[in-house]
Amino acid sequence: MESLSQVLSFAWRASTILALMLGWICVVDIRHFRIPDAASLGLMMSGLALSFVSPVVTPGAAVLGAAVGYVAFAGLGTAFFRHTGQDGLGLGDAKLLAAAGAWLGLQDLPVLVGVAAISALTFALATRQRKIAFGPWLSGAFWVIWVVRISA
């Protein structure tokens, strides 16, 4: 059985890594409409590695979350592009959702996507922007769900 100090130490270290990486993703995506592979893939790999000691997700759930997250968004982005001829969701968003799946597991992804989509849509409507970076909205929802899960 883990002691409270071990759990808190894990949560603090993991949360610091996550916050720094999500912050980097937000800045780059807002400025350049792209998510660096080093950030999203780094988060995915660290989430998979941390799943062996995480109180939030098991290794099996992390792998399943990462795979389903990537396939869902990559498929949706491809379908949108084929239908409209325009990019909607990029592969950076798919890799970021895969990273979220690795850290949180599959069960939190529908809520994460829902919160991110509603927040982004509200922002786009309020500001009348037709093109926005989705990475910051995914990152924000990812962070909130992570904090809720480690606090439970």
Z-matrix of the N, CA and C atoms (Angstrom, degrees):
N
C 1 1.453
C 2 1.528 1 109.33
N 3 1.310 2 114.98 1 132.24
C 4 1.458 3 119.18 2 -179.31
C 5 1.521 4 110.74 3 -77.89
N 6 1.314 5 115.59 4 145.94
C 7 1.456 6 119.45 5 176.54
C 8 1.524 7 109.06 6 -81.58
N 9 1.309 8 115.30 7 160.55
C 10 1.460 9 120.58 8 179.26
C 11 1.519 10 110.86 9 -59.05
N 12 1.332 11 117.36 10 -38.80
C 13 1.466 12 119.70 11 -179.50
C 14 1.523 13 111.66 12 -66.15
N 15 1.338 14 117.99 13 -33.95
C 16 1.469 15 120.35 14 176.67
C 17 1.517 16 110.99 15 -67.23
N 18 1.316 17 117.43 16 -42.87
C 19 1.462 18 121.48 17 179.09
C 20 1.519 19 110.05 18 -64.24
N 21 1.330 20 117.07 19 -44.76
C 22 1.461 21 120.27 20 179.50
C 23 1.520 22 111.69 21 -65.30
N 24 1.327 23 117.28 22 -38.23
C 25 1.459 24 120.91 23 177.72
C 26 1.525 25 110.47 24 -63.39
N 27 1.332 26 116.80 25 -45.16
C 28 1.458 27 120.53 26 176.50
C 29 1.525 28 110.16 27 -59.02
N 30 1.320 29 116.59 28 -49.18
C 31 1.462 30 121.44 29 -176.76
C 32 1.532 31 110.77 30 -60.10
N 33 1.321 32 117.39 31 -42.36
C 34 1.455 33 121.17 32 -179.42
C 35 1.526 34 111.15 33 -64.59
N 36 1.310 35 117.12 34 -47.92
C 37 1.470 36 120.86 35 -178.35
C 38 1.529 37 111.33 36 -66.00
N 39 1.310 38 116.51 37 -47.00
C 40 1.465 39 120.23 38 -179.91
C 41 1.526 40 110.37 39 -63.40
N 42 1.314 41 117.32 40 -41.98
C 43 1.467 42 121.02 41 -179.07
C 44 1.522 43 112.01 42 -65.37
N 45 1.317 44 116.44 43 -35.67
C 46 1.466 45 120.24 44 177.75
C 47 1.526 46 110.62 45 -64.82
N 48 1.331 47 116.44 46 -47.24
C 49 1.469 48 120.86 47 177.26
C 50 1.515 49 110.00 48 -58.89
N 51 1.312 50 116.23 49 -48.12
C 52 1.457 51 120.79 50 -177.82
C 53 1.521 52 111.52 51 -61.70
N 54 1.319 53 117.98 52 -46.46
C 55 1.464 54 121.27 53 -178.93
C 56 1.530 55 112.00 54 -61.28
N 57 1.322 56 116.61 55 -43.70
C 58 1.468 57 119.86 56 179.98
C 59 1.527 58 111.73 57 -64.07
N 60 1.311 59 116.07 58 -44.16
C 61 1.467 60 119.71 59 -179.22
C 62 1.528 61 111.47 60 -68.00
N 63 1.323 62 117.46 61 -42.26
C 64 1.466 63 119.94 62 178.90
C 65 1.526 64 110.89 63 -66.22
N 66 1.323 65 116.74 64 -36.25
C 67 1.470 66 119.58 65 175.89
C 68 1.520 67 111.55 66 -62.10
N 69 1.313 68 117.04 67 -43.42
C 70 1.466 69 121.88 68 177.61
C 71 1.529 70 109.80 69 -61.07
N 72 1.313 71 116.71 70 -45.37
C 73 1.463 72 120.82 71 179.25
C 74 1.521 73 110.44 72 -58.87
N 75 1.312 74 117.52 73 -45.26
C 76 1.467 75 121.04 74 -179.08
C 77 1.524 76 111.71 75 -59.99
N 78 1.316 77 116.19 76 -48.58
C 79 1.470 78 120.49 77 -177.77
C 80 1.528 79 110.77 78 -61.00
N 81 1.310 80 117.04 79 -49.32
C 82 1.473 81 120.41 80 -177.28
C 83 1.534 82 110.93 81 -66.35
N 84 1.318 83 117.68 82 -43.14
C 85 1.470 84 119.89 83 -177.77
C 86 1.529 85 111.43 84 -66.56
N 87 1.309 86 117.88 85 -40.21
C 88 1.467 87 120.27 86 177.75
C 89 1.526 88 110.80 87 -63.33
N 90 1.316 89 117.24 88 -41.88
C 91 1.466 90 121.22 89 -177.46
C 92 1.522 91 113.66 90 -76.79
N 93 1.340 92 117.58 91 -38.15
C 94 1.465 93 120.69 92 -169.13
C 95 1.528 94 114.95 93 -124.14
N 96 1.325 95 117.73 94 0.14
C 97 1.468 96 122.05 95 -177.29
C 98 1.530 97 112.16 96 53.95
N 99 1.315 98 114.97 97 44.34
C 100 1.461 99 120.35 98 174.39
C 101 1.517 100 108.06 99 -154.39
N 102 1.310 101 114.98 100 152.27
C 103 1.461 102 121.49 101 179.05
C 104 1.523 103 107.17 102 -111.63
N 105 1.333 104 117.23 103 123.45
C 106 1.466 105 119.35 104 -178.24
C 107 1.536 106 111.53 105 -62.04
N 108 1.326 107 115.36 106 132.48
C 109 1.463 108 119.93 107 176.57
C 110 1.525 109 111.41 108 -57.61
N 111 1.322 110 116.49 109 -37.79
C 112 1.462 111 119.53 110 -179.10
C 113 1.523 112 110.91 111 -58.98
N 114 1.318 113 116.84 112 -35.70
C 115 1.467 114 120.38 113 -179.99
C 116 1.523 115 111.47 114 -76.07
N 117 1.324 116 116.79 115 -52.53
C 118 1.470 117 119.18 116 -176.01
C 119 1.526 118 111.76 117 -68.55
N 120 1.321 119 117.16 118 -44.29
C 121 1.469 120 119.22 119 179.78
C 122 1.525 121 111.10 120 -71.18
N 123 1.332 122 116.24 121 -34.58
C 124 1.468 123 119.69 122 174.91
C 125 1.519 124 111.36 123 -62.06
N 126 1.325 125 116.10 124 -42.31
C 127 1.467 126 119.71 125 176.88
C 128 1.528 127 111.19 126 -65.51
N 129 1.316 128 116.21 127 -40.54
C 130 1.457 129 118.52 128 -179.93
C 131 1.537 130 110.28 129 -63.30
N 132 1.312 131 116.42 130 -47.08
C 133 1.467 132 120.08 131 -178.67
C 134 1.539 133 110.97 132 -65.10
N 135 1.323 134 116.55 133 -40.90
C 136 1.469 135 118.46 134 179.10
C 137 1.527 136 110.53 135 -67.79
N 138 1.325 137 117.72 136 -36.49
C 139 1.463 138 120.33 137 176.30
C 140 1.514 139 111.89 138 -63.29
N 141 1.332 140 116.57 139 -42.07
C 142 1.463 141 119.84 140 177.94
C 143 1.532 142 110.89 141 -64.78
N 144 1.328 143 116.13 142 -42.41
C 145 1.466 144 119.93 143 179.43
C 146 1.530 145 111.26 144 -66.29
N 147 1.322 146 116.68 145 -43.72
C 148 1.470 147 120.64 146 -178.67
C 149 1.525 148 112.58 147 -68.72
N 150 1.317 149 116.94 148 -19.86
C 151 1.470 150 119.50 149 -178.60
C 152 1.532 151 112.11 150 -61.56
N 153 1.313 152 117.19 151 -20.78
C 154 1.462 153 120.09 152 178.96
C 155 1.526 154 112.29 153 -73.34
N 156 1.342 155 116.92 154 -19.14
C 157 1.467 156 120.65 155 179.44
C 158 1.524 157 112.31 156 -125.35
N 159 1.305 158 117.64 157 1.94
C 160 1.462 159 122.46 158 -174.74
C 161 1.524 160 112.70 159 -76.92
N 162 1.337 161 116.47 160 137.27
C 163 1.458 162 119.41 161 171.88
C 164 1.534 163 111.75 162 -81.18
N 165 1.332 164 117.18 163 -3.07
C 166 1.462 165 122.21 164 -174.67
C 167 1.523 166 112.44 165 -96.72
N 168 1.338 167 117.43 166 -38.80
C 169 1.462 168 120.35 167 -172.21
C 170 1.527 169 110.69 168 -144.81
N 171 1.314 170 116.13 169 146.05
C 172 1.463 171 121.09 170 175.71
C 173 1.532 172 108.91 171 -88.40
N 174 1.325 173 117.99 172 162.18
C 175 1.468 174 119.48 173 177.84
C 176 1.533 175 112.84 174 -57.52
N 177 1.303 176 118.09 175 -42.38
C 178 1.461 177 120.44 176 179.33
C 179 1.521 178 112.42 177 -63.12
N 180 1.322 179 115.98 178 -42.16
C 181 1.461 180 120.51 179 178.78
C 182 1.530 181 111.18 180 -67.59
N 183 1.320 182 116.49 181 -33.73
C 184 1.467 183 120.93 182 178.76
C 185 1.532 184 110.99 183 -66.91
N 186 1.323 185 116.44 184 -44.42
C 187 1.471 186 120.64 185 178.85
C 188 1.529 187 109.94 186 -64.06
N 189 1.314 188 117.02 187 -45.49
C 190 1.463 189 120.88 188 179.65
C 191 1.526 190 111.11 189 -63.29
N 192 1.320 191 117.06 190 -43.71
C 193 1.465 192 121.02 191 178.51
C 194 1.515 193 112.33 192 -61.64
N 195 1.325 194 116.53 193 -43.02
C 196 1.464 195 120.89 194 179.61
C 197 1.525 196 110.80 195 -64.60
N 198 1.319 197 116.41 196 -45.70
C 199 1.475 198 120.32 197 -178.07
C 200 1.523 199 111.25 198 -64.95
N 201 1.311 200 117.50 199 -48.52
C 202 1.465 201 120.66 200 -178.16
C 203 1.527 202 110.52 201 -66.96
N 204 1.324 203 117.33 202 -40.07
C 205 1.462 204 120.06 203 178.42
C 206 1.519 205 111.97 204 -59.05
N 207 1.331 206 115.80 205 -46.52
C 208 1.464 207 119.26 206 -179.68
C 209 1.528 208 111.43 207 -65.96
N 210 1.303 209 116.81 208 -50.36
C 211 1.472 210 120.66 209 -176.25
C 212 1.527 211 110.87 210 -61.73
N 213 1.327 212 117.14 211 -40.84
C 214 1.467 213 120.39 212 -178.61
C 215 1.527 214 111.30 213 -61.56
N 216 1.321 215 117.26 214 -49.78
C 217 1.471 216 119.44 215 -176.94
C 218 1.524 217 112.20 216 -76.27
N 219 1.319 218 118.13 217 -35.96
C 220 1.469 219 119.63 218 177.56
C 221 1.528 220 109.28 219 -64.34
N 222 1.321 221 116.81 220 -41.75
C 223 1.463 222 120.57 221 178.07
C 224 1.517 223 112.47 222 -65.78
N 225 1.317 224 116.63 223 -43.15
C 226 1.464 225 120.65 224 178.63
C 227 1.524 226 110.91 225 -63.99
N 228 1.321 227 116.78 226 -42.96
C 229 1.464 228 120.65 227 178.81
C 230 1.517 229 112.14 228 -63.92
N 231 1.319 230 116.80 229 -40.91
C 232 1.463 231 121.24 230 178.42
C 233 1.521 232 110.93 231 -65.51
N 234 1.315 233 116.64 232 -43.47
C 235 1.475 234 120.43 233 179.24
C 236 1.521 235 110.65 234 -63.23
N 237 1.320 236 117.37 235 -42.07
C 238 1.467 237 120.74 236 178.89
C 239 1.523 238 110.32 237 -62.60
N 240 1.336 239 116.89 238 -44.53
C 241 1.458 240 120.52 239 -179.38
C 242 1.531 241 110.88 240 -63.01
N 243 1.309 242 117.25 241 -43.25
C 244 1.471 243 120.46 242 179.43
C 245 1.522 244 111.62 243 -64.00
N 246 1.305 245 116.42 244 -34.95
C 247 1.467 246 120.69 245 -178.23
C 248 1.527 247 112.41 246 -77.60
N 249 1.342 248 117.36 247 -38.90
C 250 1.464 249 120.79 248 -173.32
C 251 1.524 250 114.53 249 -109.34
N 252 1.324 251 117.10 250 -20.80
C 253 1.455 252 120.13 251 -174.32
C 254 1.519 253 112.59 252 78.62
N 255 1.318 254 116.89 253 8.82
C 256 1.462 255 121.89 254 -179.89
C 257 1.523 256 109.47 255 -124.50
N 258 1.339 257 114.86 256 150.03
C 259 1.460 258 119.16 257 174.57
C 260 1.521 259 109.32 258 -73.45
N 261 1.309 260 115.56 259 137.87
C 262 1.461 261 121.91 260 173.90
C 263 1.518 262 106.91 261 -117.13
N 264 1.299 263 115.69 262 -80.59
C 265 1.458 264 121.49 263 172.68
C 266 1.514 265 108.36 264 -92.91
N 267 1.309 266 115.75 265 130.58
C 268 1.459 267 119.08 266 176.77
C 269 1.511 268 111.05 267 -93.83
N 270 1.315 269 115.74 268 172.56
C 271 1.456 270 119.50 269 178.22
C 272 1.529 271 112.19 270 -67.06
N 273 1.327 272 117.31 271 -22.41
C 274 1.467 273 119.80 272 174.48
C 275 1.516 274 111.09 273 -63.00
N 276 1.341 275 116.29 274 -40.32
C 277 1.464 276 120.05 275 176.33
C 278 1.522 277 110.60 276 -64.75
N 279 1.327 278 116.95 277 -39.01
C 280 1.465 279 120.96 278 178.49
C 281 1.532 280 110.55 279 -64.83
N 282 1.323 281 117.05 280 -41.14
C 283 1.465 282 120.20 281 178.91
C 284 1.524 283 111.08 282 -68.21
N 285 1.333 284 116.82 283 -35.99
C 286 1.462 285 120.13 284 177.26
C 287 1.529 286 110.39 285 -66.71
N 288 1.321 287 117.75 286 -40.51
C 289 1.461 288 119.69 287 177.15
C 290 1.526 289 110.39 288 -66.74
N 291 1.321 290 117.29 289 -34.88
C 292 1.470 291 120.47 290 174.64
C 293 1.527 292 109.71 291 -62.05
N 294 1.320 293 116.67 292 -42.23
C 295 1.471 294 120.02 293 177.98
C 296 1.528 295 110.41 294 -61.84
N 297 1.319 296 116.75 295 -42.82
C 298 1.469 297 120.35 296 178.06
C 299 1.527 298 110.10 297 -61.45
N 300 1.321 299 116.34 298 -40.65
C 301 1.457 300 120.09 299 177.64
C 302 1.517 301 112.29 300 -63.01
N 303 1.339 302 116.60 301 -35.74
C 304 1.467 303 120.42 302 178.43
C 305 1.527 304 111.29 303 -68.52
N 306 1.302 305 117.64 304 -36.15
C 307 1.463 306 121.44 305 -178.85
C 308 1.525 307 112.44 306 -81.42
N 309 1.335 308 116.28 307 -35.06
C 310 1.466 309 120.09 308 -171.35
C 311 1.517 310 114.80 309 -110.22
N 312 1.315 311 116.79 310 -24.83
C 313 1.456 312 120.85 311 -173.82
C 314 1.523 313 110.63 312 92.34
N 315 1.299 314 114.94 313 168.77
C 316 1.462 315 122.08 314 -176.35
C 317 1.524 316 112.87 315 -64.14
N 318 1.323 317 118.00 316 -36.52
C 319 1.455 318 121.04 317 -171.08
C 320 1.526 319 113.71 318 -61.80
N 321 1.325 320 118.75 319 -25.80
C 322 1.468 321 120.97 320 -178.68
C 323 1.531 322 113.81 321 -92.26
N 324 1.321 323 117.85 322 -9.88
C 325 1.464 324 119.58 323 -175.00
C 326 1.522 325 114.17 324 -65.40
N 327 1.335 326 120.64 325 -41.32
C 328 1.479 327 117.99 326 178.48
C 329 1.530 328 112.92 327 -59.98
N 330 1.324 329 117.09 328 -41.59
C 331 1.470 330 119.96 329 178.45
C 332 1.522 331 109.99 330 -66.54
N 333 1.325 332 116.72 331 -42.49
C 334 1.464 333 120.96 332 179.27
C 335 1.530 334 110.58 333 -58.41
N 336 1.315 335 116.54 334 -49.20
C 337 1.467 336 120.30 335 -179.11
C 338 1.533 337 110.35 336 -64.87
N 339 1.309 338 117.04 337 -40.87
C 340 1.462 339 120.24 338 179.16
C 341 1.520 340 112.58 339 -62.11
N 342 1.326 341 116.49 340 -47.20
C 343 1.465 342 120.66 341 179.05
C 344 1.526 343 110.63 342 -63.13
N 345 1.329 344 116.97 343 -44.28
C 346 1.464 345 120.90 344 -179.97
C 347 1.532 346 110.99 345 -63.19
N 348 1.323 347 116.81 346 -44.65
C 349 1.471 348 120.78 347 -177.38
C 350 1.528 349 111.70 348 -66.29
N 351 1.325 350 116.57 349 -44.85
C 352 1.473 351 119.27 350 -179.96
C 353 1.524 352 110.40 351 -65.42
N 354 1.326 353 117.29 352 -41.43
C 355 1.465 354 120.77 353 178.55
C 356 1.523 355 111.42 354 -63.52
N 357 1.327 356 116.45 355 -45.81
C 358 1.465 357 120.45 356 -179.55
C 359 1.528 358 111.09 357 -65.20
N 360 1.320 359 116.81 358 -42.35
C 361 1.465 360 120.46 359 179.24
C 362 1.523 361 110.86 360 -64.30
N 363 1.313 362 117.55 361 -42.62
C 364 1.466 363 121.34 362 177.78
C 365 1.523 364 110.43 363 -60.16
N 366 1.328 365 116.28 364 -45.13
C 367 1.462 366 120.79 365 178.20
C 368 1.524 367 111.06 366 -62.07
N 369 1.322 368 116.95 367 -46.39
C 370 1.466 369 120.76 368 -178.41
C 371 1.522 370 110.86 369 -62.14
N 372 1.309 371 117.59 370 -41.97
C 373 1.467 372 120.57 371 179.21
C 374 1.525 373 111.59 372 -68.28
N 375 1.321 374 116.31 373 -41.24
C 376 1.466 375 120.19 374 -178.76
C 377 1.521 376 112.16 375 -67.39
N 378 1.324 377 117.42 376 -33.97
C 379 1.467 378 120.94 377 -177.12
C 380 1.524 379 112.33 378 -100.31
N 381 1.334 380 116.40 379 -5.91
C 382 1.467 381 123.23 380 -178.74
C 383 1.529 382 112.69 381 59.82
N 384 1.311 383 115.36 382 31.20
C 385 1.462 384 119.84 383 176.84
C 386 1.525 385 108.80 384 -88.39
N 387 1.310 386 115.84 385 135.09
C 388 1.461 387 120.44 386 -179.93
C 389 1.524 388 112.31 387 -91.83
N 390 1.316 389 116.08 388 -20.67
C 391 1.460 390 119.90 389 179.56
C 392 1.528 391 108.34 390 -130.02
N 393 1.323 392 115.66 391 120.65
C 394 1.461 393 120.27 392 177.04
C 395 1.518 394 108.97 393 -133.39
N 396 1.297 395 114.97 394 155.00
C 397 1.467 396 120.82 395 174.07
C 398 1.528 397 107.60 396 -77.53
N 399 1.333 398 116.64 397 131.51
C 400 1.453 399 120.67 398 -179.19
C 401 1.530 400 112.21 399 -90.94
N 402 1.324 401 116.96 400 -20.72
C 403 1.462 402 121.00 401 -179.41
C 404 1.517 403 114.30 402 -54.45
N 405 1.333 404 119.19 403 -44.08
C 406 1.465 405 118.87 404 178.61
C 407 1.532 406 113.47 405 -61.92
N 408 1.312 407 116.61 406 -33.45
C 409 1.465 408 120.23 407 179.73
C 410 1.524 409 110.62 408 -73.40
N 411 1.327 410 116.65 409 -40.23
C 412 1.465 411 120.22 410 173.85
C 413 1.527 412 109.95 411 -63.06
N 414 1.329 413 115.86 412 -43.23
C 415 1.467 414 120.71 413 -179.18
C 416 1.521 415 111.55 414 -62.06
N 417 1.322 416 117.01 415 -44.06
C 418 1.463 417 120.84 416 179.55
C 419 1.515 418 112.28 417 -62.12
N 420 1.331 419 116.37 418 -45.30
C 421 1.465 420 120.30 419 178.76
C 422 1.529 421 110.36 420 -65.88
N 423 1.311 422 116.71 421 -40.62
C 424 1.466 423 123.00 422 177.49
C 425 1.524 424 108.91 423 -56.76
N 426 1.322 425 117.17 424 -50.11
C 427 1.459 426 122.11 425 -177.71
C 428 1.530 427 111.44 426 -61.64
N 429 1.317 428 116.86 427 -46.77
C 430 1.468 429 120.42 428 -178.31
C 431 1.529 430 110.64 429 -61.78
N 432 1.323 431 117.20 430 -45.50
C 433 1.467 432 119.61 431 -179.71
C 434 1.524 433 110.62 432 -65.66
N 435 1.336 434 118.19 433 -39.62
C 436 1.458 435 121.22 434 177.08
C 437 1.539 436 110.23 435 -58.43
N 438 1.323 437 116.56 436 -48.36
C 439 1.468 438 120.63 437 -177.63
C 440 1.535 439 110.04 438 -62.98
N 441 1.308 440 117.36 439 -41.83
C 442 1.466 441 120.27 440 177.55
C 443 1.519 442 110.58 441 -62.09
N 444 1.317 443 117.11 442 -43.39
C 445 1.477 444 120.92 443 -176.58
C 446 1.540 445 111.78 444 -67.80
N 447 1.336 446 118.05 445 -40.34
C 448 1.467 447 118.00 446 -179.16
C 449 1.523 448 111.64 447 -77.42
N 450 1.328 449 116.41 448 -17.18
C 451 1.467 450 120.36 449 179.28
C 452 1.526 451 111.58 450 -85.97
N 453 1.330 452 116.10 451 -15.89
C 454 1.476 453 119.09 452 -175.70
C 455 1.514 454 112.62 453 -75.44
